[in-house]
């Protein structure tokens, strides 16, 4: 500790000056400790008590101002080994000392004065101490909820995207009606779909004009189409079933490069609401990109699409709420065929590859009490590769109805954020179709993964043209 001999000739003036001293601890409107000034006969004692909630170093600036030049000025304290301090810097009639507290605790600083009195003393925290640690439970909950929403939405997009490919366009060219509506209640959800295209409208118009003749030459340069899906679903997040709703609306345009190649582009808008007793999440976004479909050999089709988009989401759990956004990239490729095995019997093989990457930006969650927690950015990825097929046989059920029972089986791999698992899914069902396009489909399906996820569902679909 520096040695000193304070001058005391103006002790009374010093006492009066320090009675009006000002000691403040200020940083951006937030207080991180308490300061008190106690005058004495020849010097003043400034005690700084850091808030124990904060840890780390706390830098403090002491500024002394005199009416005239200060010829003597010293600082000492009772825990000198715990304190680092810079040399004094004099600017005009001010002398400033910068000190850094190495550990939390209470520090007593003695400020001595020379022959001239002190006007005031200011104490300012110039570097914020380390904030309290994040509540890891709340952060972990927010991360899990946002990741679950992204993963569940990816499964919905996998099932609902990409209408208007080559086979659908060929079907539209023979349509009796300008669009279709379908309702599909399943064991874990209910789906409703609407689809229409200008090509279907053209075919329907021509069918009326020609009194039911539906053979239409597809010479339309561009086909504009819209497609919509609404789903009510249930999923298991490890704590029981969790219900939600999801919607998808798309608009696209495609052209035939030749009779076996179609290219187009699509814009999708999607939304999702996921809810349980303890949490509530909503999200909306868009996807845009090109697609193509080709008949590579007779009755063998290859479809591919690549989409980019964004989403905006809100989550709520306990008393906390937060908003986060994502960037997403999606790609899907499928090879499927139609092989005639005999009169009325067909085998429809398929191989599908689906990939989605969604970047979740960093965000904060907060409650009504003002507590804020930071959630780091993260990336969610899904990759599904499967191969299998469906065997079906058609019977004439009379009265212009055709009955087609089928059985299907697919094997593959599912990767979620680098964790891979084998998967198997299969189903049995039957279709009843009228020559007017009315269709009833009943089915039972199940799936399982080596990671332990399992599911089974029953479905009934009604599809009618209008």
One Martini backbone bead per residue (centre of mass of N, CA, C, O) as a GRO file, in nm:
protein
  466
    1UNK     BB    1   0.097   0.035   0.022
    2UNK     BB    2   0.089   0.345   0.006
    3UNK     BB    3   0.245   0.617   0.131
    4UNK     BB    4   0.134   0.867   0.374
    5UNK     BB    5   0.057   1.235   0.453
    6UNK     BB    6  -0.191   1.389   0.559
    7UNK     BB    7  -0.363   1.679   0.544
    8UNK     BB    8  -0.540   1.884   0.821
    9UNK     BB    9  -0.601   2.198   0.803
   10UNK     BB   10  -0.894   2.127   0.637
   11UNK     BB   11  -1.094   1.932   0.783
   12UNK     BB   12  -1.367   2.076   0.795
   13UNK     BB   13  -1.401   2.108   0.487
   14UNK     BB   14  -1.392   1.810   0.420
   15UNK     BB   15  -1.639   1.723   0.578
   16UNK     BB   16  -1.839   1.906   0.424
   17UNK     BB   17  -1.784   1.792   0.142
   18UNK     BB   18  -1.857   1.485   0.210
   19UNK     BB   19  -2.155   1.542   0.290
   20UNK     BB   20  -2.192   1.610  -0.049
   21UNK     BB   21  -2.139   1.354  -0.170
   22UNK     BB   22  -2.122   1.151  -0.472
   23UNK     BB   23  -2.246   0.809  -0.516
   24UNK     BB   24  -2.222   0.600  -0.805
   25UNK     BB   25  -2.390   0.318  -0.984
   26UNK     BB   26  -2.355   0.291  -1.342
   27UNK     BB   27  -2.536   0.090  -1.614
   28UNK     BB   28  -2.779   0.119  -1.828
   29UNK     BB   29  -2.981   0.136  -1.564
   30UNK     BB   30  -2.803  -0.070  -1.394
   31UNK     BB   31  -2.758  -0.230  -1.080
   32UNK     BB   32  -2.454  -0.399  -0.920
   33UNK     BB   33  -2.444  -0.211  -0.655
   34UNK     BB   34  -2.324  -0.063  -0.350
   35UNK     BB   35  -2.283   0.282  -0.223
   36UNK     BB   36  -2.086   0.440   0.039
   37UNK     BB   37  -2.036   0.751   0.232
   38UNK     BB   38  -1.783   0.821   0.491
   39UNK     BB   39  -1.690   1.063   0.687
   40UNK     BB   40  -1.393   1.221   0.808
   41UNK     BB   41  -1.148   1.414   0.916
   42UNK     BB   42  -0.917   1.329   0.665
   43UNK     BB   43  -1.130   1.124   0.537
   44UNK     BB   44  -1.281   0.887   0.311
   45UNK     BB   45  -1.524   0.615   0.292
   46UNK     BB   46  -1.566   0.369   0.036
   47UNK     BB   47  -1.832   0.137  -0.015
   48UNK     BB   48  -1.837  -0.167  -0.210
   49UNK     BB   49  -2.128  -0.377  -0.306
   50UNK     BB   50  -2.169  -0.639  -0.473
   51UNK     BB   51  -2.374  -0.828  -0.643
   52UNK     BB   52  -2.406  -1.171  -0.587
   53UNK     BB   53  -2.531  -1.254  -0.865
   54UNK     BB   54  -2.265  -1.154  -0.965
   55UNK     BB   55  -1.976  -1.222  -1.162
   56UNK     BB   56  -1.661  -1.124  -1.158
   57UNK     BB   57  -1.552  -0.845  -1.284
   58UNK     BB   58  -1.532  -0.497  -1.145
   59UNK     BB   59  -1.532  -0.186  -1.282
   60UNK     BB   60  -1.395   0.119  -1.134
   61UNK     BB   61  -1.454   0.474  -1.113
   62UNK     BB   62  -1.257   0.743  -0.975
   63UNK     BB   63  -1.347   1.089  -0.919
   64UNK     BB   64  -1.155   1.392  -0.868
   65UNK     BB   65  -1.255   1.724  -0.760
   66UNK     BB   66  -1.126   2.057  -0.770
   67UNK     BB   67  -1.087   2.390  -0.754
   68UNK     BB   68  -0.798   2.295  -0.754
   69UNK     BB   69  -0.518   2.161  -0.755
   70UNK     BB   70  -0.419   1.840  -0.675
   71UNK     BB   71  -0.142   1.741  -0.469
   72UNK     BB   72  -0.311   1.511  -0.310
   73UNK     BB   73  -0.370   1.147  -0.384
   74UNK     BB   74  -0.529   0.862  -0.232
   75UNK     BB   75  -0.555   0.498  -0.234
   76UNK     BB   76  -0.721   0.267  -0.019
   77UNK     BB   77  -0.744  -0.072   0.133
   78UNK     BB   78  -0.826  -0.383   0.309
   79UNK     BB   79  -0.791  -0.551   0.006
   80UNK     BB   80  -0.538  -0.517  -0.184
   81UNK     BB   81  -0.486  -0.811  -0.312
   82UNK     BB   82  -0.787  -0.797  -0.459
   83UNK     BB   83  -0.664  -0.538  -0.612
   84UNK     BB   84  -0.673  -0.356  -0.912
   85UNK     BB   85  -0.469  -0.068  -1.028
   86UNK     BB   86  -0.430   0.231  -1.170
   87UNK     BB   87  -0.299   0.499  -1.264
   88UNK     BB   88  -0.319   0.819  -1.239
   89UNK     BB   89  -0.530   1.061  -1.408
   90UNK     BB   90  -0.481   1.391  -1.536
   91UNK     BB   91  -0.755   1.636  -1.593
   92UNK     BB   92  -0.685   1.907  -1.494
   93UNK     BB   93  -0.889   1.897  -1.194
   94UNK     BB   94  -0.873   1.579  -1.253
   95UNK     BB   95  -0.875   1.254  -1.088
   96UNK     BB   96  -0.827   0.911  -1.206
   97UNK     BB   97  -0.939   0.587  -1.097
   98UNK     BB   98  -0.880   0.243  -1.187
   99UNK     BB   99  -1.069  -0.047  -1.087
  100UNK     BB  100  -1.050  -0.412  -1.014
  101UNK     BB  101  -1.249  -0.667  -0.919
  102UNK     BB  102  -1.170  -1.006  -0.876
  103UNK     BB  103  -1.393  -1.049  -0.650
  104UNK     BB  104  -1.644  -1.102  -0.475
  105UNK     BB  105  -1.761  -0.838  -0.255
  106UNK     BB  106  -1.646  -0.629   0.001
  107UNK     BB  107  -1.526  -0.285  -0.036
  108UNK     BB  108  -1.281  -0.066   0.116
  109UNK     BB  109  -1.237   0.279   0.037
  110UNK     BB  110  -0.975   0.515   0.077
  111UNK     BB  111  -0.994   0.875   0.062
  112UNK     BB  112  -0.740   1.107   0.019
  113UNK     BB  113  -0.638   1.441   0.107
  114UNK     BB  114  -0.506   1.727   0.073
  115UNK     BB  115  -0.494   2.072   0.095
  116UNK     BB  116  -0.750   2.030  -0.076
  117UNK     BB  117  -1.062   2.014  -0.140
  118UNK     BB  118  -1.360   1.841  -0.211
  119UNK     BB  119  -1.634   1.836  -0.415
  120UNK     BB  120  -1.639   1.526  -0.543
  121UNK     BB  121  -1.757   1.181  -0.573
  122UNK     BB  122  -1.731   0.924  -0.831
  123UNK     BB  123  -1.902   0.610  -0.898
  124UNK     BB  124  -1.829   0.382  -1.179
  125UNK     BB  125  -1.950   0.133  -1.373
  126UNK     BB  126  -1.770   0.016  -1.680
  127UNK     BB  127  -1.834  -0.304  -1.628
  128UNK     BB  128  -2.010  -0.570  -1.665
  129UNK     BB  129  -2.088  -0.826  -1.514
  130UNK     BB  130  -2.158  -1.137  -1.496
  131UNK     BB  131  -2.416  -1.305  -1.563
  132UNK     BB  132  -2.636  -1.504  -1.487
  133UNK     BB  133  -2.717  -1.802  -1.534
  134UNK     BB  134  -2.889  -1.994  -1.716
  135UNK     BB  135  -3.187  -2.159  -1.737
  136UNK     BB  136  -3.161  -2.475  -1.845
  137UNK     BB  137  -3.454  -2.572  -1.838
  138UNK     BB  138  -3.583  -2.352  -2.015
  139UNK     BB  139  -3.398  -2.379  -2.258
  140UNK     BB  140  -3.452  -2.680  -2.313
  141UNK     BB  141  -3.755  -2.651  -2.360
  142UNK     BB  142  -3.742  -2.457  -2.601
  143UNK     BB  143  -3.571  -2.637  -2.785
  144UNK     BB  144  -3.768  -2.878  -2.793
  145UNK     BB  145  -4.017  -2.735  -2.907
  146UNK     BB  146  -3.893  -2.624  -3.171
  147UNK     BB  147  -3.795  -2.899  -3.278
  148UNK     BB  148  -4.070  -3.043  -3.283
  149UNK     BB  149  -4.207  -2.854  -3.482
  150UNK     BB  150  -4.014  -2.898  -3.720
  151UNK     BB  151  -4.045  -3.207  -3.741
  152UNK     BB  152  -4.354  -3.218  -3.778
  153UNK     BB  153  -4.361  -3.037  -4.030
  154UNK     BB  154  -4.190  -3.218  -4.212
  155UNK     BB  155  -4.397  -3.450  -4.223
  156UNK     BB  156  -4.622  -3.284  -4.353
  157UNK     BB  157  -4.466  -3.203  -4.610
  158UNK     BB  158  -4.400  -3.485  -4.715
  159UNK     BB  159  -4.717  -3.556  -4.758
  160UNK     BB  160  -4.825  -3.266  -4.919
  161UNK     BB  161  -4.650  -3.234  -5.159
  162UNK     BB  162  -4.661  -3.229  -5.499
  163UNK     BB  163  -4.843  -3.127  -5.730
  164UNK     BB  164  -4.863  -3.153  -6.087
  165UNK     BB  165  -4.758  -3.384  -6.228
  166UNK     BB  166  -4.759  -3.591  -6.490
  167UNK     BB  167  -4.986  -3.785  -6.400
  168UNK     BB  168  -5.184  -3.564  -6.313
  169UNK     BB  169  -5.205  -3.429  -6.589
  170UNK     BB  170  -5.324  -3.672  -6.736
  171UNK     BB  171  -5.575  -3.688  -6.559
  172UNK     BB  172  -5.681  -3.400  -6.617
  173UNK     BB  173  -5.727  -3.439  -6.932
  174UNK     BB  174  -5.982  -3.652  -6.831
  175UNK     BB  175  -6.174  -3.468  -6.698
  176UNK     BB  176  -6.509  -3.393  -6.570
  177UNK     BB  177  -6.377  -3.198  -6.359
  178UNK     BB  178  -6.217  -2.906  -6.206
  179UNK     BB  179  -6.200  -3.092  -5.934
  180UNK     BB  180  -6.107  -3.184  -5.590
  181UNK     BB  181  -6.232  -3.365  -5.299
  182UNK     BB  182  -6.090  -3.466  -4.975
  183UNK     BB  183  -6.144  -3.701  -4.701
  184UNK     BB  184  -5.912  -3.812  -4.419
  185UNK     BB  185  -5.964  -4.028  -4.180
  186UNK     BB  186  -5.753  -4.125  -3.909
  187UNK     BB  187  -5.598  -4.259  -3.638
  188UNK     BB  188  -5.414  -3.959  -3.622
  189UNK     BB  189  -5.622  -3.814  -3.833
  190UNK     BB  190  -5.739  -3.534  -4.042
  191UNK     BB  191  -5.801  -3.486  -4.395
  192UNK     BB  192  -5.809  -3.211  -4.635
  193UNK     BB  193  -5.868  -3.180  -4.997
  194UNK     BB  194  -5.773  -2.950  -5.265
  195UNK     BB  195  -5.807  -2.952  -5.632
  196UNK     BB  196  -5.685  -2.759  -5.922
  197UNK     BB  197  -5.708  -2.689  -6.287
  198UNK     BB  198  -5.704  -2.570  -6.605
  199UNK     BB  199  -5.705  -2.848  -6.741
  200UNK     BB  200  -5.952  -2.962  -6.596
  201UNK     BB  201  -6.144  -2.742  -6.693
  202UNK     BB  202  -6.113  -2.799  -6.994
  203UNK     BB  203  -6.206  -3.094  -6.984
  204UNK     BB  204  -6.484  -3.042  -6.859
  205UNK     BB  205  -6.591  -2.857  -7.079
  206UNK     BB  206  -6.557  -3.062  -7.313
  207UNK     BB  207  -6.737  -3.282  -7.193
  208UNK     BB  208  -6.997  -3.120  -7.207
  209UNK     BB  209  -6.993  -3.050  -7.509
  210UNK     BB  210  -6.949  -3.384  -7.577
  211UNK     BB  211  -7.132  -3.558  -7.396
  212UNK     BB  212  -6.886  -3.712  -7.216
  213UNK     BB  213  -6.635  -3.666  -7.375
  214UNK     BB  214  -6.287  -3.703  -7.226
  215UNK     BB  215  -6.100  -3.670  -7.467
  216UNK     BB  216  -5.800  -3.480  -7.432
  217UNK     BB  217  -5.583  -3.272  -7.575
  218UNK     BB  218  -5.256  -3.178  -7.458
  219UNK     BB  219  -5.215  -2.833  -7.578
  220UNK     BB  220  -5.140  -2.685  -7.328
  221UNK     BB  221  -4.887  -2.495  -7.234
  222UNK     BB  222  -5.017  -2.399  -6.953
  223UNK     BB  223  -5.055  -2.511  -6.608
  224UNK     BB  224  -5.277  -2.416  -6.363
  225UNK     BB  225  -5.253  -2.464  -5.999
  226UNK     BB  226  -5.423  -2.592  -5.705
  227UNK     BB  227  -5.354  -2.668  -5.347
  228UNK     BB  228  -5.507  -2.832  -5.053
  229UNK     BB  229  -5.443  -2.871  -4.691
  230UNK     BB  230  -5.591  -3.039  -4.403
  231UNK     BB  231  -5.479  -3.114  -4.059
  232UNK     BB  232  -5.546  -3.358  -3.810
  233UNK     BB  233  -5.329  -3.443  -3.536
  234UNK     BB  234  -5.111  -3.694  -3.384
  235UNK     BB  235  -4.849  -3.698  -3.133
  236UNK     BB  236  -4.549  -3.830  -2.982
  237UNK     BB  237  -4.342  -3.663  -2.718
  238UNK     BB  238  -4.325  -3.877  -2.454
  239UNK     BB  239  -4.621  -3.764  -2.305
  240UNK     BB  240  -4.809  -3.826  -2.530
  241UNK     BB  241  -5.058  -3.700  -2.693
  242UNK     BB  242  -5.045  -3.451  -2.965
  243UNK     BB  243  -5.231  -3.197  -3.087
  244UNK     BB  244  -5.317  -3.069  -3.426
  245UNK     BB  245  -5.268  -2.826  -3.692
  246UNK     BB  246  -5.256  -2.823  -4.061
  247UNK     BB  247  -5.149  -2.624  -4.349
  248UNK     BB  248  -5.176  -2.624  -4.725
  249UNK     BB  249  -5.088  -2.395  -4.994
  250UNK     BB  250  -5.087  -2.415  -5.357
  251UNK     BB  251  -4.911  -2.269  -5.646
  252UNK     BB  252  -4.890  -2.345  -6.005
  253UNK     BB  253  -4.671  -2.409  -6.295
  254UNK     BB  254  -4.681  -2.595  -6.611
  255UNK     BB  255  -4.487  -2.764  -6.870
  256UNK     BB  256  -4.448  -2.922  -7.182
  257UNK     BB  257  -4.177  -3.023  -7.345
  258UNK     BB  258  -4.300  -3.307  -7.363
  259UNK     BB  259  -4.484  -3.594  -7.319
  260UNK     BB  260  -4.231  -3.689  -7.096
  261UNK     BB  261  -4.200  -3.371  -6.998
  262UNK     BB  262  -4.206  -3.180  -6.692
  263UNK     BB  263  -4.222  -2.831  -6.590
  264UNK     BB  264  -4.196  -2.625  -6.282
  265UNK     BB  265  -4.364  -2.411  -6.036
  266UNK     BB  266  -4.383  -2.328  -5.674
  267UNK     BB  267  -4.614  -2.203  -5.413
  268UNK     BB  268  -4.605  -2.217  -5.057
  269UNK     BB  269  -4.831  -2.228  -4.777
  270UNK     BB  270  -4.787  -2.257  -4.415
  271UNK     BB  271  -4.938  -2.411  -4.117
  272UNK     BB  272  -4.919  -2.438  -3.743
  273UNK     BB  273  -5.071  -2.621  -3.455
  274UNK     BB  274  -4.938  -2.689  -3.127
  275UNK     BB  275  -5.078  -2.888  -2.847
  276UNK     BB  276  -5.087  -2.880  -2.488
  277UNK     BB  277  -5.107  -2.843  -2.149
  278UNK     BB  278  -4.796  -2.683  -2.147
  279UNK     BB  279  -4.819  -2.606  -2.466
  280UNK     BB  280  -4.774  -2.353  -2.743
  281UNK     BB  281  -4.768  -2.366  -3.105
  282UNK     BB  282  -4.679  -2.154  -3.387
  283UNK     BB  283  -4.683  -2.150  -3.761
  284UNK     BB  284  -4.542  -1.976  -4.055
  285UNK     BB  285  -4.498  -2.005  -4.424
  286UNK     BB  286  -4.269  -2.070  -4.702
  287UNK     BB  287  -4.243  -2.213  -5.045
  288UNK     BB  288  -3.999  -2.225  -5.319
  289UNK     BB  289  -3.989  -2.382  -5.656
  290UNK     BB  290  -3.888  -2.643  -5.849
  291UNK     BB  291  -4.008  -2.889  -6.095
  292UNK     BB  292  -4.008  -3.244  -6.209
  293UNK     BB  293  -4.132  -3.471  -6.479
  294UNK     BB  294  -4.074  -3.820  -6.588
  295UNK     BB  295  -4.074  -4.065  -6.849
  296UNK     BB  296  -3.819  -4.285  -6.875
  297UNK     BB  297  -4.020  -4.519  -6.911
  298UNK     BB  298  -4.259  -4.716  -6.950
  299UNK     BB  299  -4.422  -4.669  -6.645
  300UNK     BB  300  -4.175  -4.475  -6.553
  301UNK     BB  301  -4.125  -4.240  -6.285
  302UNK     BB  302  -3.975  -3.907  -6.232
  303UNK     BB  303  -3.941  -3.706  -5.936
  304UNK     BB  304  -3.858  -3.351  -5.870
  305UNK     BB  305  -3.766  -3.127  -5.588
  306UNK     BB  306  -3.694  -2.772  -5.492
  307UNK     BB  307  -3.695  -2.586  -5.179
  308UNK     BB  308  -3.752  -2.254  -5.042
  309UNK     BB  309  -3.768  -2.098  -4.703
  310UNK     BB  310  -3.982  -1.963  -4.443
  311UNK     BB  311  -4.036  -1.894  -4.084
  312UNK     BB  312  -4.287  -1.813  -3.825
  313UNK     BB  313  -4.273  -1.830  -3.458
  314UNK     BB  314  -4.458  -1.946  -3.159
  315UNK     BB  315  -4.399  -1.986  -2.804
  316UNK     BB  316  -4.549  -2.169  -2.516
  317UNK     BB  317  -4.447  -2.193  -2.162
  318UNK     BB  318  -4.585  -2.154  -1.903
  319UNK     BB  319  -4.469  -1.810  -1.870
  320UNK     BB  320  -4.343  -1.839  -2.155
  321UNK     BB  321  -4.219  -1.649  -2.441
  322UNK     BB  322  -4.154  -1.681  -2.809
  323UNK     BB  323  -3.964  -1.589  -3.104
  324UNK     BB  324  -3.906  -1.759  -3.424
  325UNK     BB  325  -3.689  -1.828  -3.698
  326UNK     BB  326  -3.658  -1.972  -4.038
  327UNK     BB  327  -3.458  -2.166  -4.254
  328UNK     BB  328  -3.536  -2.359  -4.563
  329UNK     BB  329  -3.469  -2.688  -4.706
  330UNK     BB  330  -3.608  -2.883  -4.985
  331UNK     BB  331  -3.609  -3.237  -5.092
  332UNK     BB  332  -3.747  -3.446  -5.369
  333UNK     BB  333  -3.741  -3.800  -5.466
  334UNK     BB  334  -3.906  -4.013  -5.723
  335UNK     BB  335  -3.953  -4.364  -5.804
  336UNK     BB  336  -4.206  -4.496  -6.025
  337UNK     BB  337  -4.445  -4.759  -6.106
  338UNK     BB  338  -4.620  -4.977  -6.368
  339UNK     BB  339  -4.698  -5.321  -6.338
  340UNK     BB  340  -4.818  -5.576  -6.532
  341UNK     BB  341  -4.919  -5.914  -6.420
  342UNK     BB  342  -5.222  -5.908  -6.516
  343UNK     BB  343  -5.545  -5.935  -6.501
  344UNK     BB  344  -5.585  -5.664  -6.280
  345UNK     BB  345  -5.271  -5.676  -6.208
  346UNK     BB  346  -5.046  -5.479  -5.994
  347UNK     BB  347  -4.722  -5.314  -5.973
  348UNK     BB  348  -4.599  -5.046  -5.741
  349UNK     BB  349  -4.311  -4.917  -5.740
  350UNK     BB  350  -4.082  -4.748  -5.493
  351UNK     BB  351  -3.859  -4.455  -5.456
  352UNK     BB  352  -3.755  -4.250  -5.171
  353UNK     BB  353  -3.633  -3.905  -5.124
  354UNK     BB  354  -3.594  -3.706  -4.818
  355UNK     BB  355  -3.513  -3.350  -4.750
  356UNK     BB  356  -3.446  -3.144  -4.447
  357UNK     BB  357  -3.348  -2.800  -4.366
  358UNK     BB  358  -3.347  -2.617  -4.046
  359UNK     BB  359  -3.285  -2.287  -3.939
  360UNK     BB  360  -3.257  -2.176  -3.612
  361UNK     BB  361  -3.277  -1.893  -3.466
  362UNK     BB  362  -3.196  -1.697  -3.232
  363UNK     BB  363  -3.353  -1.649  -2.903
  364UNK     BB  364  -3.612  -1.537  -2.676
  365UNK     BB  365  -3.738  -1.578  -2.345
  366UNK     BB  366  -4.030  -1.465  -2.152
  367UNK     BB  367  -4.182  -1.310  -1.876
  368UNK     BB  368  -4.379  -1.106  -1.673
  369UNK     BB  369  -4.118  -1.050  -1.473
  370UNK     BB  370  -3.856  -1.017  -1.690
  371UNK     BB  371  -3.749  -1.285  -1.763
  372UNK     BB  372  -3.454  -1.379  -1.954
  373UNK     BB  373  -3.380  -1.615  -2.221
  374UNK     BB  374  -3.134  -1.773  -2.409
  375UNK     BB  375  -3.148  -1.917  -2.743
  376UNK     BB  376  -2.985  -2.102  -2.945
  377UNK     BB  377  -2.887  -2.183  -3.233
  378UNK     BB  378  -3.015  -2.430  -3.476
  379UNK     BB  379  -3.025  -2.758  -3.641
  380UNK     BB  380  -3.258  -2.927  -3.858
  381UNK     BB  381  -3.271  -3.276  -3.969
  382UNK     BB  382  -3.401  -3.468  -4.255
  383UNK     BB  383  -3.384  -3.826  -4.358
  384UNK     BB  384  -3.545  -4.022  -4.619
  385UNK     BB  385  -3.519  -4.376  -4.711
  386UNK     BB  386  -3.715  -4.562  -4.953
  387UNK     BB  387  -3.852  -4.899  -5.033
  388UNK     BB  388  -4.113  -5.040  -5.252
  389UNK     BB  389  -4.466  -5.149  -5.260
  390UNK     BB  390  -4.765  -5.232  -5.464
  391UNK     BB  391  -5.041  -5.456  -5.459
  392UNK     BB  392  -5.304  -5.503  -5.708
  393UNK     BB  393  -5.666  -5.578  -5.758
  394UNK     BB  394  -5.925  -5.586  -6.000
  395UNK     BB  395  -6.286  -5.557  -5.976
  396UNK     BB  396  -6.606  -5.620  -6.082
  397UNK     BB  397  -6.888  -5.480  -5.896
  398UNK     BB  398  -7.079  -5.332  -6.051
  399UNK     BB  399  -7.246  -5.059  -6.140
  400UNK     BB  400  -6.973  -4.909  -6.224
  401UNK     BB  401  -6.776  -5.071  -6.028
  402UNK     BB  402  -6.445  -5.078  -5.865
  403UNK     BB  403  -6.245  -5.324  -5.700
  404UNK     BB  404  -5.928  -5.251  -5.502
  405UNK     BB  405  -5.709  -5.430  -5.356
  406UNK     BB  406  -5.426  -5.393  -5.114
  407UNK     BB  407  -5.061  -5.415  -5.070
  408UNK     BB  408  -4.793  -5.283  -4.854
  409UNK     BB  409  -4.422  -5.215  -4.863
  410UNK     BB  410  -4.162  -5.053  -4.658
  411UNK     BB  411  -3.813  -4.974  -4.663
  412UNK     BB  412  -3.566  -4.806  -4.436
  413UNK     BB  413  -3.431  -4.479  -4.354
  414UNK     BB  414  -3.381  -4.266  -4.059
  415UNK     BB  415  -3.273  -3.920  -4.023
  416UNK     BB  416  -3.194  -3.731  -3.714
  417UNK     BB  417  -2.938  -3.544  -3.668
  418UNK     BB  418  -2.756  -3.822  -3.740
  419UNK     BB  419  -2.976  -4.027  -3.644
  420UNK     BB  420  -3.010  -4.365  -3.710
  421UNK     BB  421  -3.287  -4.570  -3.856
  422UNK     BB  422  -3.481  -4.823  -3.901
  423UNK     BB  423  -3.758  -4.897  -4.130
  424UNK     BB  424  -4.119  -4.985  -4.127
  425UNK     BB  425  -4.391  -5.009  -4.370
  426UNK     BB  426  -4.750  -5.084  -4.383
  427UNK     BB  427  -5.043  -5.212  -4.582
  428UNK     BB  428  -5.403  -5.228  -4.606
  429UNK     BB  429  -5.663  -5.230  -4.872
  430UNK     BB  430  -5.937  -5.043  -5.039
  431UNK     BB  431  -6.109  -4.972  -5.352
  432UNK     BB  432  -6.393  -4.763  -5.461
  433UNK     BB  433  -6.492  -4.709  -5.805
  434UNK     BB  434  -6.631  -4.491  -6.022
  435UNK     BB  435  -6.693  -4.362  -6.342
  436UNK     BB  436  -6.732  -4.062  -6.200
  437UNK     BB  437  -6.490  -4.053  -5.955
  438UNK     BB  438  -6.586  -4.199  -5.712
  439UNK     BB  439  -6.419  -4.251  -5.386
  440UNK     BB  440  -6.328  -4.535  -5.171
  441UNK     BB  441  -6.100  -4.565  -4.884
  442UNK     BB  442  -5.955  -4.842  -4.710
  443UNK     BB  443  -5.726  -4.865  -4.416
  444UNK     BB  444  -5.423  -5.035  -4.285
  445UNK     BB  445  -5.149  -4.914  -4.082
  446UNK     BB  446  -4.785  -4.938  -4.021
  447UNK     BB  447  -4.500  -4.854  -3.794
  448UNK     BB  448  -4.132  -4.880  -3.754
  449UNK     BB  449  -3.841  -4.851  -3.541
  450UNK     BB  450  -3.535  -4.920  -3.396
  451UNK     BB  451  -3.576  -4.677  -3.177
  452UNK     BB  452  -3.912  -4.738  -3.094
  453UNK     BB  453  -4.099  -4.638  -3.299
  454UNK     BB  454  -4.466  -4.647  -3.315
  455UNK     BB  455  -4.745  -4.726  -3.548
  456UNK     BB  456  -5.109  -4.701  -3.596
  457UNK     BB  457  -5.368  -4.705  -3.863
  458UNK     BB  458  -5.684  -4.582  -3.973
  459UNK     BB  459  -5.852  -4.539  -4.295
  460UNK     BB  460  -6.071  -4.291  -4.464
  461UNK     BB  461  -6.165  -4.221  -4.804
  462UNK     BB  462  -6.314  -3.939  -4.977
  463UNK     BB  463  -6.374  -3.891  -5.333
  464UNK     BB  464  -6.476  -3.598  -5.525
  465UNK     BB  465  -6.610  -3.462  -5.797
  466UNK     BB  466  -6.694  -3.109  -5.952
   0.00000   0.00000   0.00000
